[in-house]
Amino acid sequence: MNRFTTLVRHFVKNEEAATMVEYALMLSLIAVVCIVAVTLIGTNANNIFNTIAGALPGG
């Protein structure tokens, strides 16, 4: 019986570790997507503002 409980505890601990790794991978992927999106939006906004500034008189 002691061996069985040890095996069950080991299995539960491994599942928790795997779940934490999966969450960490998802979090890093979401962070990368957010950084890329913000960078692209910033670049596009900068281009739009430069176009508008160039079209203004005296620009």
PyMOL Python script that loads the backbone (N, CA, C, O; Angstrom):
from pymol import cmd

cmd.read_pdbstr("""\
ATOM      1  N   MET A   1       0.817  -1.198   0.000  1.00  0.00           N
ATOM      2  CA  MET A   1       0.000   0.000   0.000  1.00  0.00           C
ATOM      3  C   MET A   1       0.859   1.260   0.000  1.00  0.00           C
ATOM      4  O   MET A   1       0.524   2.251  -0.649  1.00  0.00           O
ATOM      5  N   ASN A   2       1.962   1.213   0.729  1.00  0.00           N
ATOM      6  CA  ASN A   2       2.852   2.366   0.796  1.00  0.00           C
ATOM      7  C   ASN A   2       3.455   2.663  -0.567  1.00  0.00           C
ATOM      8  O   ASN A   2       3.599   3.825  -0.948  1.00  0.00           O
ATOM      9  N   ARG A   3       3.801   1.633  -1.287  1.00  0.00           N
ATOM     10  CA  ARG A   3       4.374   1.803  -2.632  1.00  0.00           C
ATOM     11  C   ARG A   3       3.339   2.460  -3.568  1.00  0.00           C
ATOM     12  O   ARG A   3       3.680   3.325  -4.375  1.00  0.00           O
ATOM     13  N   PHE A   4       2.096   2.040  -3.444  1.00  0.00           N
ATOM     14  CA  PHE A   4       1.024   2.593  -4.276  1.00  0.00           C
ATOM     15  C   PHE A   4       0.837   4.084  -4.001  1.00  0.00           C
ATOM     16  O   PHE A   4       0.725   4.873  -4.939  1.00  0.00           O
ATOM     17  N   THR A   5       0.802   4.475  -2.739  1.00  0.00           N
ATOM     18  CA  THR A   5       0.629   5.893  -2.417  1.00  0.00           C
ATOM     19  C   THR A   5       1.828   6.710  -2.884  1.00  0.00           C
ATOM     20  O   THR A   5       1.673   7.859  -3.297  1.00  0.00           O
ATOM     21  N   THR A   6       3.003   6.133  -2.822  1.00  0.00           N
ATOM     22  CA  THR A   6       4.191   6.836  -3.321  1.00  0.00           C
ATOM     23  C   THR A   6       4.087   7.050  -4.830  1.00  0.00           C
ATOM     24  O   THR A   6       4.416   8.127  -5.327  1.00  0.00           O
ATOM     25  N   LEU A   7       3.640   6.050  -5.546  1.00  0.00           N
ATOM     26  CA  LEU A   7       3.475   6.181  -6.995  1.00  0.00           C
ATOM     27  C   LEU A   7       2.414   7.219  -7.342  1.00  0.00           C
ATOM     28  O   LEU A   7       2.588   8.006  -8.273  1.00  0.00           O
ATOM     29  N   VAL A   8       1.322   7.219  -6.595  1.00  0.00           N
ATOM     30  CA  VAL A   8       0.255   8.190  -6.848  1.00  0.00           C
ATOM     31  C   VAL A   8       0.766   9.602  -6.579  1.00  0.00           C
ATOM     32  O   VAL A   8       0.507  10.511  -7.368  1.00  0.00           O
ATOM     33  N   ARG A   9       1.477   9.797  -5.492  1.00  0.00           N
ATOM     34  CA  ARG A   9       2.035  11.121  -5.187  1.00  0.00           C
ATOM     35  C   ARG A   9       2.994  11.576  -6.271  1.00  0.00           C
ATOM     36  O   ARG A   9       2.967  12.738  -6.678  1.00  0.00           O
ATOM     37  N   HIS A  10       3.829  10.683  -6.735  1.00  0.00           N
ATOM     38  CA  HIS A  10       4.789  11.015  -7.789  1.00  0.00           C
ATOM     39  C   HIS A  10       4.056  11.422  -9.073  1.00  0.00           C
ATOM     40  O   HIS A  10       4.445  12.389  -9.727  1.00  0.00           O
ATOM     41  N   PHE A  11       3.012  10.696  -9.430  1.00  0.00           N
ATOM     42  CA  PHE A  11       2.242  11.010 -10.630  1.00  0.00           C
ATOM     43  C   PHE A  11       1.589  12.372 -10.513  1.00  0.00           C
ATOM     44  O   PHE A  11       1.616  13.148 -11.469  1.00  0.00           O
ATOM     45  N   VAL A  12       1.005  12.683  -9.369  1.00  0.00           N
ATOM     46  CA  VAL A  12       0.336  13.971  -9.172  1.00  0.00           C
ATOM     47  C   VAL A  12       1.349  15.106  -9.248  1.00  0.00           C
ATOM     48  O   VAL A  12       1.073  16.142  -9.853  1.00  0.00           O
ATOM     49  N   LYS A  13       2.502  14.925  -8.650  1.00  0.00           N
ATOM     50  CA  LYS A  13       3.531  15.968  -8.683  1.00  0.00           C
ATOM     51  C   LYS A  13       3.996  16.204 -10.114  1.00  0.00           C
ATOM     52  O   LYS A  13       4.188  17.354 -10.510  1.00  0.00           O
ATOM     53  N   ASN A  14       4.180  15.162 -10.887  1.00  0.00           N
ATOM     54  CA  ASN A  14       4.613  15.327 -12.274  1.00  0.00           C
ATOM     55  C   ASN A  14       3.552  16.028 -13.108  1.00  0.00           C
ATOM     56  O   ASN A  14       3.883  16.847 -13.965  1.00  0.00           O
ATOM     57  N   GLU A  15       2.285  15.720 -12.870  1.00  0.00           N
ATOM     58  CA  GLU A  15       1.208  16.382 -13.614  1.00  0.00           C
ATOM     59  C   GLU A  15       1.181  17.873 -13.308  1.00  0.00           C
ATOM     60  O   GLU A  15       0.983  18.682 -14.215  1.00  0.00           O
ATOM     61  N   GLU A  16       1.375  18.247 -12.063  1.00  0.00           N
ATOM     62  CA  GLU A  16       1.381  19.654 -11.700  1.00  0.00           C
ATOM     63  C   GLU A  16       2.545  20.375 -12.364  1.00  0.00           C
ATOM     64  O   GLU A  16       2.391  21.502 -12.835  1.00  0.00           O
ATOM     65  N   ALA A  17       3.701  19.738 -12.404  1.00  0.00           N
ATOM     66  CA  ALA A  17       4.864  20.354 -13.035  1.00  0.00           C
ATOM     67  C   ALA A  17       4.626  20.528 -14.533  1.00  0.00           C
ATOM     68  O   ALA A  17       4.979  21.560 -15.104  1.00  0.00           O
ATOM     69  N   ALA A  18       4.036  19.531 -15.161  1.00  0.00           N
ATOM     70  CA  ALA A  18       3.752  19.633 -16.592  1.00  0.00           C
ATOM     71  C   ALA A  18       2.738  20.730 -16.858  1.00  0.00           C
ATOM     72  O   ALA A  18       2.863  21.459 -17.842  1.00  0.00           O
ATOM     73  N   THR A  19       1.744  20.859 -16.008  1.00  0.00           N
ATOM     74  CA  THR A  19       0.740  21.901 -16.171  1.00  0.00           C
ATOM     75  C   THR A  19       1.372  23.276 -16.024  1.00  0.00           C
ATOM     76  O   THR A  19       1.043  24.192 -16.779  1.00  0.00           O
ATOM     77  N   MET A  20       2.269  23.430 -15.068  1.00  0.00           N
ATOM     78  CA  MET A  20       2.938  24.719 -14.884  1.00  0.00           C
ATOM     79  C   MET A  20       3.794  25.055 -16.105  1.00  0.00           C
ATOM     80  O   MET A  20       3.848  26.214 -16.517  1.00  0.00           O
ATOM     81  N   VAL A  21       4.446  24.080 -16.674  1.00  0.00           N
ATOM     82  CA  VAL A  21       5.252  24.315 -17.867  1.00  0.00           C
ATOM     83  C   VAL A  21       4.352  24.721 -19.032  1.00  0.00           C
ATOM     84  O   VAL A  21       4.696  25.622 -19.796  1.00  0.00           O
ATOM     85  N   GLU A  22       3.207  24.066 -19.171  1.00  0.00           N
ATOM     86  CA  GLU A  22       2.274  24.426 -20.246  1.00  0.00           C
ATOM     87  C   GLU A  22       1.774  25.854 -20.080  1.00  0.00           C
ATOM     88  O   GLU A  22       1.709  26.607 -21.051  1.00  0.00           O
ATOM     89  N   TYR A  23       1.421  26.228 -18.858  1.00  0.00           N
ATOM     90  CA  TYR A  23       0.968  27.602 -18.616  1.00  0.00           C
ATOM     91  C   TYR A  23       2.081  28.602 -18.887  1.00  0.00           C
ATOM     92  O   TYR A  23       1.821  29.675 -19.432  1.00  0.00           O
ATOM     93  N   ALA A  24       3.300  28.278 -18.524  1.00  0.00           N
ATOM     94  CA  ALA A  24       4.426  29.177 -18.779  1.00  0.00           C
ATOM     95  C   ALA A  24       4.648  29.350 -20.279  1.00  0.00           C
ATOM     96  O   ALA A  24       4.921  30.457 -20.743  1.00  0.00           O
ATOM     97  N   LEU A  25       4.533  28.265 -21.037  1.00  0.00           N
ATOM     98  CA  LEU A  25       4.688  28.363 -22.489  1.00  0.00           C
ATOM     99  C   LEU A  25       3.579  29.202 -23.113  1.00  0.00           C
ATOM    100  O   LEU A  25       3.839  30.016 -23.999  1.00  0.00           O
ATOM    101  N   MET A  26       2.342  29.006 -22.653  1.00  0.00           N
ATOM    102  CA  MET A  26       1.239  29.807 -23.179  1.00  0.00           C
ATOM    103  C   MET A  26       1.420  31.274 -22.832  1.00  0.00           C
ATOM    104  O   MET A  26       1.166  32.144 -23.664  1.00  0.00           O
ATOM    105  N   LEU A  27       1.855  31.556 -21.617  1.00  0.00           N
ATOM    106  CA  LEU A  27       2.065  32.936 -21.198  1.00  0.00           C
ATOM    107  C   LEU A  27       3.159  33.598 -22.020  1.00  0.00           C
ATOM    108  O   LEU A  27       3.012  34.754 -22.417  1.00  0.00           O
ATOM    109  N   SER A  28       4.255  32.889 -22.286  1.00  0.00           N
ATOM    110  CA  SER A  28       5.316  33.480 -23.089  1.00  0.00           C
ATOM    111  C   SER A  28       4.879  33.679 -24.529  1.00  0.00           C
ATOM    112  O   SER A  28       5.269  34.665 -25.155  1.00  0.00           O
ATOM    113  N   LEU A  29       4.085  32.776 -25.068  1.00  0.00           N
ATOM    114  CA  LEU A  29       3.582  32.955 -26.430  1.00  0.00           C
ATOM    115  C   LEU A  29       2.655  34.161 -26.506  1.00  0.00           C
ATOM    116  O   LEU A  29       2.735  34.941 -27.455  1.00  0.00           O
ATOM    117  N   ILE A  30       1.782  34.323 -25.527  1.00  0.00           N
ATOM    118  CA  ILE A  30       0.892  35.474 -25.488  1.00  0.00           C
ATOM    119  C   ILE A  30       1.697  36.757 -25.365  1.00  0.00           C
ATOM    120  O   ILE A  30       1.370  37.750 -26.015  1.00  0.00           O
ATOM    121  N   ALA A  31       2.741  36.758 -24.546  1.00  0.00           N
ATOM    122  CA  ALA A  31       3.580  37.944 -24.386  1.00  0.00           C
ATOM    123  C   ALA A  31       4.267  38.303 -25.703  1.00  0.00           C
ATOM    124  O   ALA A  31       4.326  39.478 -26.067  1.00  0.00           O
ATOM    125  N   VAL A  32       4.781  37.313 -26.415  1.00  0.00           N
ATOM    126  CA  VAL A  32       5.440  37.571 -27.692  1.00  0.00           C
ATOM    127  C   VAL A  32       4.453  38.154 -28.695  1.00  0.00           C
ATOM    128  O   VAL A  32       4.777  39.106 -29.405  1.00  0.00           O
ATOM    129  N   VAL A  33       3.252  37.589 -28.756  1.00  0.00           N
ATOM    130  CA  VAL A  33       2.228  38.097 -29.674  1.00  0.00           C
ATOM    131  C   VAL A  33       1.865  39.535 -29.330  1.00  0.00           C
ATOM    132  O   VAL A  33       1.714  40.366 -30.226  1.00  0.00           O
ATOM    133  N   CYS A  34       1.725  39.836 -28.046  1.00  0.00           N
ATOM    134  CA  CYS A  34       1.401  41.204 -27.629  1.00  0.00           C
ATOM    135  C   CYS A  34       2.516  42.175 -27.997  1.00  0.00           C
ATOM    136  O   CYS A  34       2.242  43.272 -28.485  1.00  0.00           O
ATOM    137  N   ILE A  35       3.752  41.793 -27.774  1.00  0.00           N
ATOM    138  CA  ILE A  35       4.882  42.671 -28.113  1.00  0.00           C
ATOM    139  C   ILE A  35       4.926  42.933 -29.608  1.00  0.00           C
ATOM    140  O   ILE A  35       5.135  44.070 -30.031  1.00  0.00           O
ATOM    141  N   VAL A  36       4.734  41.897 -30.412  1.00  0.00           N
ATOM    142  CA  VAL A  36       4.740  42.058 -31.869  1.00  0.00           C
ATOM    143  C   VAL A  36       3.592  42.964 -32.307  1.00  0.00           C
ATOM    144  O   VAL A  36       3.774  43.839 -33.154  1.00  0.00           O
ATOM    145  N   ALA A  37       2.415  42.754 -31.730  1.00  0.00           N
ATOM    146  CA  ALA A  37       1.248  43.562 -32.099  1.00  0.00           C
ATOM    147  C   ALA A  37       1.464  45.024 -31.742  1.00  0.00           C
ATOM    148  O   ALA A  37       1.171  45.905 -32.551  1.00  0.00           O
ATOM    149  N   VAL A  38       1.967  45.294 -30.556  1.00  0.00           N
ATOM    150  CA  VAL A  38       2.206  46.683 -30.135  1.00  0.00           C
ATOM    151  C   VAL A  38       3.273  47.328 -31.012  1.00  0.00           C
ATOM    152  O   VAL A  38       3.157  48.502 -31.364  1.00  0.00           O
ATOM    153  N   THR A  39       4.295  46.585 -31.363  1.00  0.00           N
ATOM    154  CA  THR A  39       5.349  47.119 -32.231  1.00  0.00           C
ATOM    155  C   THR A  39       4.789  47.468 -33.604  1.00  0.00           C
ATOM    156  O   THR A  39       5.077  48.538 -34.140  1.00  0.00           O
ATOM    157  N   LEU A  40       3.993  46.572 -34.175  1.00  0.00           N
ATOM    158  CA  LEU A  40       3.414  46.843 -35.492  1.00  0.00           C
ATOM    159  C   LEU A  40       2.449  48.024 -35.453  1.00  0.00           C
ATOM    160  O   LEU A  40       2.454  48.859 -36.357  1.00  0.00           O
ATOM    161  N   ILE A  41       1.628  48.096 -34.418  1.00  0.00           N
ATOM    162  CA  ILE A  41       0.691  49.217 -34.297  1.00  0.00           C
ATOM    163  C   ILE A  41       1.462  50.520 -34.138  1.00  0.00           C
ATOM    164  O   ILE A  41       1.096  51.533 -34.734  1.00  0.00           O
ATOM    165  N   GLY A  42       2.525  50.504 -33.339  1.00  0.00           N
ATOM    166  CA  GLY A  42       3.350  51.706 -33.148  1.00  0.00           C
ATOM    167  C   GLY A  42       3.998  52.157 -34.442  1.00  0.00           C
ATOM    168  O   GLY A  42       4.033  53.351 -34.737  1.00  0.00           O
ATOM    169  N   THR A  43       4.506  51.221 -35.210  1.00  0.00           N
ATOM    170  CA  THR A  43       5.135  51.554 -36.491  1.00  0.00           C
ATOM    171  C   THR A  43       4.113  52.129 -37.456  1.00  0.00           C
ATOM    172  O   THR A  43       4.383  53.128 -38.123  1.00  0.00           O
ATOM    173  N   ASN A  44       2.945  51.511 -37.538  1.00  0.00           N
ATOM    174  CA  ASN A  44       1.902  52.006 -38.432  1.00  0.00           C
ATOM    175  C   ASN A  44       1.406  53.384 -38.002  1.00  0.00           C
ATOM    176  O   ASN A  44       1.175  54.252 -38.843  1.00  0.00           O
ATOM    177  N   ALA A  45       1.243  53.583 -36.710  1.00  0.00           N
ATOM    178  CA  ALA A  45       0.803  54.888 -36.210  1.00  0.00           C
ATOM    179  C   ALA A  45       1.852  55.948 -36.522  1.00  0.00           C
ATOM    180  O   ALA A  45       1.504  57.067 -36.900  1.00  0.00           O
ATOM    181  N   ASN A  46       3.108  55.619 -36.373  1.00  0.00           N
ATOM    182  CA  ASN A  46       4.185  56.563 -36.686  1.00  0.00           C
ATOM    183  C   ASN A  46       4.158  56.938 -38.165  1.00  0.00           C
ATOM    184  O   ASN A  46       4.323  58.109 -38.507  1.00  0.00           O
ATOM    185  N   ASN A  47       3.954  55.970 -39.035  1.00  0.00           N
ATOM    186  CA  ASN A  47       3.879  56.253 -40.472  1.00  0.00           C
ATOM    187  C   ASN A  47       2.689  57.149 -40.791  1.00  0.00           C
ATOM    188  O   ASN A  47       2.808  58.065 -41.604  1.00  0.00           O
ATOM    189  N   ILE A  48       1.557  56.901 -40.169  1.00  0.00           N
ATOM    190  CA  ILE A  48       0.366  57.723 -40.410  1.00  0.00           C
ATOM    191  C   ILE A  48       0.607  59.152 -39.948  1.00  0.00           C
ATOM    192  O   ILE A  48       0.291  60.095 -40.673  1.00  0.00           O
ATOM    193  N   PHE A  49       1.163  59.326 -38.755  1.00  0.00           N
ATOM    194  CA  PHE A  49       1.441  60.676 -38.247  1.00  0.00           C
ATOM    195  C   PHE A  49       2.451  61.403 -39.123  1.00  0.00           C
ATOM    196  O   PHE A  49       2.310  62.603 -39.357  1.00  0.00           O
ATOM    197  N   ASN A  50       3.462  60.700 -39.608  1.00  0.00           N
ATOM    198  CA  ASN A  50       4.436  61.333 -40.495  1.00  0.00           C
ATOM    199  C   ASN A  50       3.785  61.745 -41.816  1.00  0.00           C
ATOM    200  O   ASN A  50       4.109  62.804 -42.354  1.00  0.00           O
ATOM    201  N   THR A  51       2.882  60.934 -42.342  1.00  0.00           N
ATOM    202  CA  THR A  51       2.172  61.285 -43.577  1.00  0.00           C
ATOM    203  C   THR A  51       1.313  62.524 -43.361  1.00  0.00           C
ATOM    204  O   THR A  51       1.286  63.426 -44.198  1.00  0.00           O
ATOM    205  N   ILE A  52       0.615  62.561 -42.233  1.00  0.00           N
ATOM    206  CA  ILE A  52      -0.240  63.726 -41.937  1.00  0.00           C
ATOM    207  C   ILE A  52       0.627  64.957 -41.748  1.00  0.00           C
ATOM    208  O   ILE A  52       0.297  66.026 -42.262  1.00  0.00           O
ATOM    209  N   ALA A  53       1.731  64.829 -41.020  1.00  0.00           N
ATOM    210  CA  ALA A  53       2.618  65.981 -40.777  1.00  0.00           C
ATOM    211  C   ALA A  53       3.199  66.488 -42.093  1.00  0.00           C
ATOM    212  O   ALA A  53       3.364  67.695 -42.272  1.00  0.00           O
ATOM    213  N   GLY A  54       3.509  65.585 -43.009  1.00  0.00           N
ATOM    214  CA  GLY A  54       4.053  65.994 -44.299  1.00  0.00           C
ATOM    215  C   GLY A  54       3.029  66.680 -45.166  1.00  0.00           C
ATOM    216  O   GLY A  54       3.393  67.491 -46.017  1.00  0.00           O
ATOM    217  N   ALA A  55       1.735  66.375 -44.975  1.00  0.00           N
ATOM    218  CA  ALA A  55       0.685  66.974 -45.778  1.00  0.00           C
ATOM    219  C   ALA A  55       0.256  68.343 -45.247  1.00  0.00           C
ATOM    220  O   ALA A  55      -0.393  69.107 -45.962  1.00  0.00           O
ATOM    221  N   LEU A  56       0.608  68.655 -44.016  1.00  0.00           N
ATOM    222  CA  LEU A  56       0.235  69.950 -43.438  1.00  0.00           C
ATOM    223  C   LEU A  56       1.083  71.067 -44.062  1.00  0.00           C
ATOM    224  O   LEU A  56       2.231  70.842 -44.444  1.00  0.00           O
ATOM    225  N   PRO A  57       0.514  72.256 -44.159  1.00  0.00           N
ATOM    226  CA  PRO A  57       1.294  73.387 -44.688  1.00  0.00           C
ATOM    227  C   PRO A  57       2.484  73.660 -43.770  1.00  0.00           C
ATOM    228  O   PRO A  57       2.353  73.685 -42.547  1.00  0.00           O
ATOM    229  N   GLY A  58       3.612  73.857 -44.371  1.00  0.00           N
ATOM    230  CA  GLY A  58       4.834  74.119 -43.613  1.00  0.00           C
ATOM    231  C   GLY A  58       5.510  72.842 -43.156  1.00  0.00           C
ATOM    232  O   GLY A  58       6.531  72.895 -42.471  1.00  0.00           O
ATOM    233  N   GLY A  59       4.965  71.706 -43.521  1.00  0.00           N
ATOM    234  CA  GLY A  59       5.523  70.432 -43.078  1.00  0.00           C
ATOM    235  C   GLY A  59       6.359  69.842 -44.093  1.00  0.00           C
ATOM    236  O   GLY A  59       6.913  68.762 -43.886  1.00  0.00           O
TER     237      GLY A  59
END
""", "prot")
cmd.dss("prot")
cmd.show_as("cartoon", "prot")
cmd.util.cbc("prot")
cmd.orient("prot")
